[in-house]
Amino acid sequence: MAVSDRSELSILVTGGAGYVGAHTCKALSRSGYRPVVFDNLSTGHRRFVRWGPLIEGDIRDHAAVLDAIRACDAKAVLHFAASTSVGESVTDPQKYYENNVGGSLSLLRAMIDAGCRTVVFSSSCAVYGEAQNQPIGETSPIAPCNPYGASKSIVERILSDYAQAQLLNSISLRYFNASGADPEGQLGELHDPETKLIPRAMMAIQGRITDFAVFGTDYNTPDGTAIRDYIHVSDLAEAHVSALRRLFARGPGGVFNLGTGRGYSVTEVLNAISAEAGVILRPASTSPRQGDPPALVADANLSRSELGFSPKLSDLKTIVQTAWRWHSHIYELAE
C-alpha cells in the first residue's frame, strides 16, 4: 500500500489519549487516516479515544511498542507521550529524563525494528529557555532552563542524529502554549493536577480550586506578568497532519515553531477570561516558578512557508470562548 493512499492507513499516536494527542487523532481521522492510540492512561483519558482503537502500553516497554506497530501496520508515529509539567521537572528531573528521553529511545528502537521510519515529534518552545530576542526563530540558541525543556531538546538531537544516519525521517514541532478546546465540544483540557493558566483560572471561577494565583508580577514586561504565545490546540492538530503529509511526500524533515507571533500577558489573558465568564478575577500573586522565562513568542514564518501552517482559531477570544464552553458545559461530564 502506497503511503499516498490514505484509506486504511494507520498512524500510531503515542499519548493519543491526552490533550493535544486526542485533538490530533480527530484531525487525522478527518483527513482520512486511521489513528491508533498507544497510551498508558497515566494522564490520558479513555473517553478521549474516539477516532480509532486504543492499545494500552508504555513507550518505555520496547516489546509492547514493537508489537503495537506491527499489529496495526503503522506507517508513521506521532509522538506525544511525555511528562509535561515544567515545575515538576525541576523537582523530579529523573522522571522527565526516564519518561521523555528513555521512553523516546525505546520508541525509536521499536520503530526501526518494525521498519516504520516516519515520526512527527511533539517538542516545545521550552527548548529555547530564556531567549534574548523575541519573537524566537528556529535558529535561536537552544538553552533550556528546566529539565522538561532539556528533555525535549535531547530528543530533538537524537532525531537529528538518526536522520543523519538515515535511520528515520522526522519533524519536530516546537509549539508554544497549547490552549483552547475542540470547537465542537468533544475534547478539552482535563489534567490532574491542572497546572496551566487558562483552565486553572476557569476552575477558580467555578469554585473547583481555591489556590489559583499568578506566578510573578514583576517580570520585565509591560504589565509585569509573563507573556506567552497561545496557539489553539485544533490548529496544533492540523499542523501535525501537515507535517505528516510532508514526510510522506518525501519532503525534508527538521524543526518548526508553531505559534502566532503574538504574545499575551497573564493579565491580558485573565481579562479576556473575566469578560467571557462575566466574573472579575482577582487572583493572589506569588513568586515566579523556577524555570519560567518572562516571555516566549514564536517566529512562525518557517512553518507557514514550509508546512502551510495558518492558524485559524488562535486569536485570544476564540481560545477563551472554546475553553470556557468546554469547562462550562462538558467538563463535568468528562470526569
SULDA-V126246 format. One record per residue. N is the residue number from 1. RES is the residue in one small letter. SS is DSSP state (~ for helix, > for strand, _ for the rest). PHI is phi as a letter, one per 40 degrees, with the letter a starting at -180 (NA if undefined). OMEGA is omega in whole degrees, 0 to 359 (* if undefined). Layout:
n->N res->RES ss->SS phi->PHI omega->OMEGA
n->N res->RES ss->SS phi->PHI omega->OMEGA
This chain:
n->1 res->m ss->_ phi->NA omega->180
n->2 res->a ss->_ phi->c omega->181
n->3 res->v ss->_ phi->c omega->178
n->4 res->s ss->_ phi->c omega->177
n->5 res->d ss->_ phi->c omega->188
n->6 res->r ss->_ phi->c omega->183
n->7 res->s ss->_ phi->c omega->180
n->8 res->e ss->_ phi->g omega->180
n->9 res->l ss->_ phi->c omega->184
n->10 res->s ss->> phi->c omega->176
n->11 res->i ss->> phi->b omega->176
n->12 res->l ss->> phi->c omega->183
n->13 res->v ss->> phi->b omega->178
n->14 res->t ss->> phi->c omega->185
n->15 res->g ss->_ phi->g omega->184
n->16 res->g ss->_ phi->c omega->175
n->17 res->a ss->_ phi->c omega->179
n->18 res->g ss->_ phi->c omega->188
n->19 res->y ss->~ phi->c omega->182
n->20 res->v ss->~ phi->c omega->181
n->21 res->g ss->~ phi->d omega->181
n->22 res->a ss->~ phi->c omega->176
n->23 res->h ss->~ phi->c omega->180
n->24 res->t ss->~ phi->c omega->175
n->25 res->c ss->~ phi->d omega->178
n->26 res->k ss->~ phi->c omega->179
n->27 res->a ss->~ phi->c omega->177
n->28 res->l ss->~ phi->c omega->181
n->29 res->s ss->~ phi->c omega->178
n->30 res->r ss->~ phi->c omega->180
n->31 res->s ss->_ phi->c omega->174
n->32 res->g ss->_ phi->g omega->177
n->33 res->y ss->_ phi->c omega->177
n->34 res->r ss->> phi->b omega->179
n->35 res->p ss->> phi->c omega->175
n->36 res->v ss->> phi->b omega->185
n->37 res->v ss->> phi->c omega->172
n->38 res->f ss->> phi->b omega->189
n->39 res->d ss->> phi->a omega->176
n->40 res->n ss->_ phi->c omega->177
n->41 res->l ss->_ phi->g omega->177
n->42 res->s ss->_ phi->c omega->175
n->43 res->t ss->_ phi->b omega->179
n->44 res->g ss->_ phi->c omega->187
n->45 res->h ss->_ phi->b omega->180
n->46 res->r ss->~ phi->d omega->184
n->47 res->r ss->~ phi->c omega->176
n->48 res->f ss->~ phi->c omega->181
n->49 res->v ss->_ phi->c omega->188
n->50 res->r ss->_ phi->b omega->189
n->51 res->w ss->_ phi->b omega->179
n->52 res->g ss->_ phi->i omega->183
n->53 res->p ss->_ phi->c omega->175
n->54 res->l ss->> phi->b omega->170
n->55 res->i ss->> phi->b omega->180
n->56 res->e ss->> phi->c omega->179
n->57 res->g ss->_ phi->i omega->183
n->58 res->d ss->_ phi->b omega->182
n->59 res->i ss->_ phi->c omega->177
n->60 res->r ss->_ phi->c omega->178
n->61 res->d ss->_ phi->c omega->185
n->62 res->h ss->~ phi->d omega->183
n->63 res->a ss->~ phi->c omega->180
n->64 res->a ss->~ phi->c omega->179
n->65 res->v ss->~ phi->c omega->179
n->66 res->l ss->~ phi->d omega->178
n->67 res->d ss->~ phi->c omega->181
n->68 res->a ss->~ phi->c omega->180
n->69 res->i ss->~ phi->c omega->180
n->70 res->r ss->~ phi->c omega->183
n->71 res->a ss->~ phi->c omega->182
n->72 res->c ss->~ phi->c omega->182
n->73 res->d ss->_ phi->f omega->183
n->74 res->a ss->_ phi->c omega->177
n->75 res->k ss->_ phi->c omega->179
n->76 res->a ss->> phi->a omega->176
n->77 res->v ss->> phi->b omega->167
n->78 res->l ss->> phi->b omega->192
n->79 res->h ss->> phi->b omega->178
n->80 res->f ss->_ phi->b omega->189
n->81 res->a ss->_ phi->c omega->182
n->82 res->a ss->_ phi->a omega->166
n->83 res->s ss->_ phi->c omega->195
n->84 res->t ss->_ phi->b omega->183
n->85 res->s ss->_ phi->c omega->180
n->86 res->v ss->~ phi->d omega->182
n->87 res->g ss->~ phi->c omega->180
n->88 res->e ss->~ phi->c omega->181
n->89 res->s ss->~ phi->c omega->179
n->90 res->v ss->~ phi->c omega->182
n->91 res->t ss->~ phi->c omega->181
n->92 res->d ss->_ phi->b omega->183
n->93 res->p ss->~ phi->c omega->181
n->94 res->q ss->~ phi->d omega->179
n->95 res->k ss->~ phi->d omega->185
n->96 res->y ss->~ phi->c omega->178
n->97 res->y ss->~ phi->c omega->178
n->98 res->e ss->~ phi->c omega->183
n->99 res->n ss->~ phi->c omega->190
n->100 res->n ss->~ phi->c omega->180
n->101 res->v ss->~ phi->c omega->180
n->102 res->g ss->~ phi->c omega->179
n->103 res->g ss->~ phi->c omega->179
n->104 res->s ss->~ phi->c omega->177
n->105 res->l ss->~ phi->c omega->178
n->106 res->s ss->~ phi->c omega->179
n->107 res->l ss->~ phi->c omega->183
n->108 res->l ss->~ phi->c omega->178
n->109 res->r ss->~ phi->c omega->178
n->110 res->a ss->~ phi->c omega->178
n->111 res->m ss->~ phi->c omega->181
n->112 res->i ss->~ phi->c omega->180
n->113 res->d ss->~ phi->c omega->182
n->114 res->a ss->~ phi->c omega->182
n->115 res->g ss->_ phi->g omega->177
n->116 res->c ss->_ phi->c omega->194
n->117 res->r ss->_ phi->b omega->185
n->118 res->t ss->> phi->b omega->182
n->119 res->v ss->> phi->a omega->171
n->120 res->v ss->> phi->b omega->187
n->121 res->f ss->> phi->b omega->176
n->122 res->s ss->> phi->c omega->179
n->123 res->s ss->> phi->b omega->189
n->124 res->s ss->> phi->a omega->173
n->125 res->c ss->~ phi->c omega->178
n->126 res->a ss->~ phi->c omega->178
n->127 res->v ss->~ phi->c omega->183
n->128 res->y ss->~ phi->c omega->182
n->129 res->g ss->_ phi->g omega->181
n->130 res->e ss->_ phi->c omega->183
n->131 res->a ss->_ phi->c omega->183
n->132 res->q ss->_ phi->c omega->183
n->133 res->n ss->_ phi->b omega->177
n->134 res->q ss->_ phi->b omega->358
n->135 res->p ss->_ phi->c omega->187
n->136 res->i ss->> phi->c omega->177
n->137 res->g ss->_ phi->c omega->183
n->138 res->e ss->_ phi->c omega->179
n->139 res->t ss->_ phi->c omega->177
n->140 res->s ss->_ phi->c omega->181
n->141 res->p ss->_ phi->d omega->174
n->142 res->i ss->_ phi->c omega->184
n->143 res->a ss->_ phi->a omega->183
n->144 res->p ss->_ phi->d omega->181
n->145 res->c ss->_ phi->b omega->174
n->146 res->n ss->_ phi->a omega->182
n->147 res->p ss->~ phi->c omega->176
n->148 res->y ss->~ phi->d omega->179
n->149 res->g ss->~ phi->c omega->179
n->150 res->a ss->~ phi->c omega->180
n->151 res->s ss->~ phi->c omega->178
n->152 res->k ss->~ phi->c omega->181
n->153 res->s ss->~ phi->c omega->178
n->154 res->i ss->~ phi->c omega->180
n->155 res->v ss->~ phi->c omega->175
n->156 res->e ss->~ phi->d omega->179
n->157 res->r ss->~ phi->c omega->178
n->158 res->i ss->~ phi->d omega->180
n->159 res->l ss->~ phi->c omega->177
n->160 res->s ss->~ phi->c omega->179
n->161 res->d ss->~ phi->c omega->179
n->162 res->y ss->~ phi->c omega->177
n->163 res->a ss->~ phi->c omega->179
n->164 res->q ss->~ phi->c omega->179
n->165 res->a ss->_ phi->c omega->179
n->166 res->q ss->_ phi->g omega->176
n->167 res->l ss->_ phi->c omega->183
n->168 res->l ss->_ phi->a omega->169
n->169 res->n ss->> phi->b omega->187
n->170 res->s ss->> phi->a omega->168
n->171 res->i ss->> phi->b omega->175
n->172 res->s ss->> phi->b omega->182
n->173 res->l ss->> phi->b omega->180
n->174 res->r ss->> phi->c omega->181
n->175 res->y ss->> phi->c omega->185
n->176 res->f ss->_ phi->c omega->189
n->177 res->n ss->> phi->c omega->175
n->178 res->a ss->> phi->c omega->186
n->179 res->s ss->> phi->a omega->180
n->180 res->g ss->_ phi->g omega->181
n->181 res->a ss->_ phi->a omega->178
n->182 res->d ss->_ phi->d omega->182
n->183 res->p ss->_ phi->d omega->179
n->184 res->e ss->_ phi->c omega->173
n->185 res->g ss->_ phi->g omega->182
n->186 res->q ss->_ phi->c omega->186
n->187 res->l ss->_ phi->a omega->175
n->188 res->g ss->_ phi->a omega->180
n->189 res->e ss->_ phi->c omega->181
n->190 res->l ss->_ phi->a omega->181
n->191 res->h ss->_ phi->b omega->176
n->192 res->d ss->_ phi->a omega->3
n->193 res->p ss->_ phi->c omega->176
n->194 res->e ss->_ phi->c omega->182
n->195 res->t ss->_ phi->b omega->189
n->196 res->k ss->_ phi->c omega->189
n->197 res->l ss->~ phi->d omega->189
n->198 res->i ss->~ phi->c omega->179
n->199 res->p ss->~ phi->c omega->179
n->200 res->r ss->~ phi->c omega->177
n->201 res->a ss->~ phi->c omega->180
n->202 res->m ss->~ phi->c omega->176
n->203 res->m ss->~ phi->c omega->177
n->204 res->a ss->~ phi->c omega->178
n->205 res->i ss->~ phi->c omega->182
n->206 res->q ss->_ phi->c omega->181
n->207 res->g ss->_ phi->g omega->181
n->208 res->r ss->_ phi->c omega->176
n->209 res->i ss->_ phi->b omega->181
n->210 res->t ss->_ phi->b omega->185
n->211 res->d ss->_ phi->b omega->181
n->212 res->f ss->_ phi->c omega->180
n->213 res->a ss->> phi->a omega->175
n->214 res->v ss->> phi->c omega->181
n->215 res->f ss->> phi->c omega->176
n->216 res->g ss->_ phi->g omega->177
n->217 res->t ss->_ phi->b omega->181
n->218 res->d ss->_ phi->b omega->172
n->219 res->y ss->_ phi->c omega->176
n->220 res->n ss->_ phi->c omega->179
n->221 res->t ss->_ phi->b omega->185
n->222 res->p ss->_ phi->d omega->180
n->223 res->d ss->_ phi->b omega->176
n->224 res->g ss->_ phi->g omega->180
n->225 res->t ss->_ phi->b omega->186
n->226 res->a ss->_ phi->c omega->181
n->227 res->i ss->> phi->b omega->178
n->228 res->r ss->> phi->b omega->176
n->229 res->d ss->_ phi->c omega->184
n->230 res->y ss->> phi->c omega->182
n->231 res->i ss->> phi->b omega->184
n->232 res->h ss->> phi->c omega->185
n->233 res->v ss->~ phi->c omega->178
n->234 res->s ss->~ phi->c omega->173
n->235 res->d ss->~ phi->c omega->176
n->236 res->l ss->~ phi->d omega->181
n->237 res->a ss->~ phi->d omega->180
n->238 res->e ss->~ phi->c omega->179
n->239 res->a ss->~ phi->c omega->177
n->240 res->h ss->~ phi->c omega->177
n->241 res->v ss->~ phi->c omega->178
n->242 res->s ss->~ phi->c omega->179
n->243 res->a ss->~ phi->c omega->178
n->244 res->l ss->~ phi->c omega->179
n->245 res->r ss->~ phi->c omega->180
n->246 res->r ss->~ phi->c omega->180
n->247 res->l ss->~ phi->c omega->178
n->248 res->f ss->~ phi->c omega->178
n->249 res->a ss->_ phi->c omega->180
n->250 res->r ss->_ phi->g omega->174
n->251 res->g ss->_ phi->c omega->181
n->252 res->p ss->_ phi->c omega->175
n->253 res->g ss->_ phi->c omega->179
n->254 res->g ss->> phi->h omega->181
n->255 res->v ss->> phi->b omega->182
n->256 res->f ss->> phi->a omega->171
n->257 res->n ss->> phi->c omega->171
n->258 res->l ss->> phi->b omega->180
n->259 res->g ss->_ phi->a omega->182
n->260 res->t ss->_ phi->b omega->186
n->261 res->g ss->_ phi->g omega->180
n->262 res->r ss->_ phi->b omega->180
n->263 res->g ss->_ phi->b omega->175
n->264 res->y ss->> phi->b omega->177
n->265 res->s ss->> phi->c omega->176
n->266 res->v ss->~ phi->d omega->179
n->267 res->t ss->~ phi->c omega->179
n->268 res->e ss->~ phi->c omega->179
n->269 res->v ss->~ phi->c omega->181
n->270 res->l ss->~ phi->c omega->176
n->271 res->n ss->~ phi->c omega->179
n->272 res->a ss->~ phi->c omega->178
n->273 res->i ss->~ phi->c omega->179
n->274 res->s ss->~ phi->c omega->180
n->275 res->a ss->~ phi->c omega->181
n->276 res->e ss->~ phi->c omega->184
n->277 res->a ss->~ phi->c omega->183
n->278 res->g ss->_ phi->g omega->180
n->279 res->v ss->_ phi->b omega->179
n->280 res->i ss->_ phi->c omega->178
n->281 res->l ss->_ phi->c omega->175
n->282 res->r ss->_ phi->b omega->184
n->283 res->p ss->_ phi->c omega->171
n->284 res->a ss->> phi->c omega->176
n->285 res->s ss->> phi->b omega->179
n->286 res->t ss->> phi->a omega->184
n->287 res->s ss->_ phi->c omega->175
n->288 res->p ss->_ phi->d omega->175
n->289 res->r ss->_ phi->c omega->178
n->290 res->q ss->_ phi->c omega->178
n->291 res->g ss->_ phi->g omega->179
n->292 res->d ss->_ phi->c omega->178
n->293 res->p ss->_ phi->c omega->183
n->294 res->p ss->_ phi->c omega->183
n->295 res->a ss->> phi->a omega->174
n->296 res->l ss->> phi->a omega->180
n->297 res->v ss->_ phi->b omega->187
n->298 res->a ss->> phi->c omega->157
n->299 res->d ss->_ phi->c omega->187
n->300 res->a ss->_ phi->b omega->183
n->301 res->n ss->~ phi->c omega->183
n->302 res->l ss->~ phi->c omega->179
n->303 res->s ss->~ phi->c omega->177
n->304 res->r ss->~ phi->c omega->184
n->305 res->s ss->~ phi->c omega->186
n->306 res->e ss->~ phi->c omega->182
n->307 res->l ss->~ phi->b omega->185
n->308 res->g ss->_ phi->g omega->184
n->309 res->f ss->_ phi->c omega->180
n->310 res->s ss->_ phi->b omega->183
n->311 res->p ss->_ phi->d omega->182
n->312 res->k ss->_ phi->b omega->186
n->313 res->l ss->_ phi->b omega->193
n->314 res->s ss->_ phi->c omega->169
n->315 res->d ss->_ phi->c omega->187
n->316 res->l ss->~ phi->c omega->181
n->317 res->k ss->~ phi->c omega->181
n->318 res->t ss->~ phi->c omega->178
n->319 res->i ss->~ phi->d omega->183
n->320 res->v ss->~ phi->c omega->180
n->321 res->q ss->~ phi->c omega->182
n->322 res->t ss->~ phi->c omega->179
n->323 res->a ss->~ phi->c omega->181
n->324 res->w ss->~ phi->c omega->177
n->325 res->r ss->~ phi->c omega->178
n->326 res->w ss->~ phi->c omega->183
n->327 res->h ss->~ phi->c omega->184
n->328 res->s ss->~ phi->c omega->192
n->329 res->h ss->~ phi->b omega->187
n->330 res->i ss->~ phi->b omega->186
n->331 res->y ss->~ phi->d omega->183
n->332 res->e ss->~ phi->c omega->180
n->333 res->l ss->~ phi->c omega->185
n->334 res->a ss->~ phi->c omega->183
n->335 res->e ss->_ phi->c omega->*
